[in-house]
Amino acid sequence: MKRKGAIYIAQAAVIAALYATLTILQNVLLPGTASAAVQFRISEVLTVLALFTPTAVPGLTVGCVAANISSLSTLGPYDLIFGSLATLFAALLMAALRRIRVFNIPVLSLLMPALMNGLIVGFEIEFFFINNAKGFMLGDFLVQGGLVALGELAVLFVLGLPLAVLTEKRELDKKLRLVPFGRQ
């Protein structure tokens, strides 16, 4: 049992490190593309791993926390809290919905990061940055949430969908020996 626990932690740590590194590197090389309202955060493609292994849930969450710590100087603690919660909820929902398929494609699961980030990060941007915690404006929220969701959709359907299909077709999850979900 100890060996399985160590493998679980190691895989989660690798996913966290990959997510954080990709996000921070993107922010350094292409400022604003991974942390602005309209973003194409390449590291979000790793959310696809939540379809194949439960280690992705803590891995993605910790990776997002680490990446968002690096942006504290510009975004304050808000993105550390709200962005990380959005990632946690998205990964949990992706894992829960992984078996629901449309033409054998996990479309519903792939929508979860866009939905969670659109709602949660959209609220964060509208409430803390647009209106400076003075109130909630539905129109601003819809715009900001929509922009965040649009970036997520682009990443997940341009990069994530092919990655998910390729992973399943080639059985890469088994070849990489990812910790599987419980009995299927």
N, C-alpha and C positions, 0 to 999 in steps of 0.2 A: 504494500500500500504506500509506503514512503516513496518508492520510486515513481509511482503514478502522480503523486502530489508534486514531486520535484519536476517532473516533465510538464505538468500543468503550469506551474509557476514559471518555468523556463520559457515555455511557448508564449505565455502572456507577456513576459518581459521582452521577448524579441519583438512581438507585435507592438508593444508600447514604444520601444526604442525606434523601430521603423517609422511609426506614425509621427513621433516627435521630431525625429531627424528630417524626414521629408518636409514637414511643415516649416520647421525653422530654416532649413536650407532654401525652401521656396521663398520665404519672407526675406531672406538675405539677398538672393539672386534677383527676385522680382518683387520688390517691396509693394505691399498692399494686395497682392493677388491671393494671399492665403489668410488675410485677416480683415479685409474691408467688407462693406455690406454686399457688394457684388464680388464674389470670390470664386475661384476655381481651385479649391484646395486639393491638390493631387493626392495627398495622404488619405483623403476620404475614400479612395478606391479600396483601401484596406478594410473598410466596413464590410465588404463582400465576405471576408473571412468569418463573419458571424453566421453565415449560412452553413459553414462546414465544421466549426469547432467552438465549444463553449469558452475556450481560452481567449477568444477574440473579445468577449464582453469586457473583462477587466483590462485586457491589453489595450484596447482602443480607448477606454476611459482614462487609464493612467497616462497613455500617450498624449491624449488631448490635454489633460491637466499639465503635463510637462511642457507641451508646445505653448499652451496659453500662459504659463508662467513666464515664458520668454517675451510675451507681448504685454506684460503688466505695465510697463512704462507708458504705453500709448492707450491701452484700453482699461487700465485700472483692474480691480479685482472682479469686475462684472463678468468678463468673458471666461475667467477662470471658473467661476461658479456656473453661469448659465450655459456656456458653450460645452462644458464638461458634462453637465446634466443632460443636455440635448444628445450628446454622443452616447451616454449611458443608456438613455431611454431608446434611442434609435437601434443600438446594438441588441438590446433585450427584445425589442419588437421584431427585428430582423430574424433573430434566432427562433422566436416563437412562431413566426409565420413562414419559416423556411420551406415547409412542405406544400404550401398553397402555390399552385402553378397556373399560368396561363400559357398554353402551347408549350408546356414543360419548361417555362422560364419563370423564375421567382420574382415576377414583376411587383407584386405587393410588398415583398420584403425590400426590394430596391427603392421603393417609394418612401420608406420609413425615415431615412436620414433627411430627406428633403422636407418631409412633414414635421419632424421634430425640430430640426434646425430652423425651418421657416417660422414655426410657432414660437419657440423658446428664444432663439437668437433674434428673431424679428421683434419680439417684445422687448428684449434687452436693448437693442439699438433704438427703438422708438422711445422707450421710457427713460433710459439713462442718458442717451446721447442726443437725440432729437429734441425731446421736451425737458431734459434735465430734471427728471423726477417730479415735474410740476403737474403731471396728469397723464392720462392715456388718451391718445387720439387714434381712433379706429382707422382713419384714412392713412395716416403715417405708418401705422402698424401693418396694414395690408400691403403698402408699397415696400417697406423694409423686409417684411416676412417673405413677400413674393420674390424679391431680389435674392435673398439668401437661398430660398428654395430652388430658384432657377439655377443658381450655381451648383447646388448639390445634385439636381437632376442631370445637369450636363456631365458632371464627373461620373455619376453612377450609370448613366446610360451610354456615354461615349467610351468610358474606360472600364467601369465596373461590370456591366453586362457581358462584354466579351470575356473578361476575366472569369466571371462565374461560369459561363458556358464552357470555356476552355478547361477550367478546373474540374468540372464534372465529367466532361468528355474524356479527358486524359487521366481521370482519377488521381489528380495531383494531391488532393487532400490525403489520400491513402499513401501515396508515394512519399510525401513529406512527413508521414506518420503524425499528422495532427491528432490531438486528443479528440476522439469522436464524441458526439452527443450520446446520452444513455441509450438504452435499447430502442431501436427504431421500429 
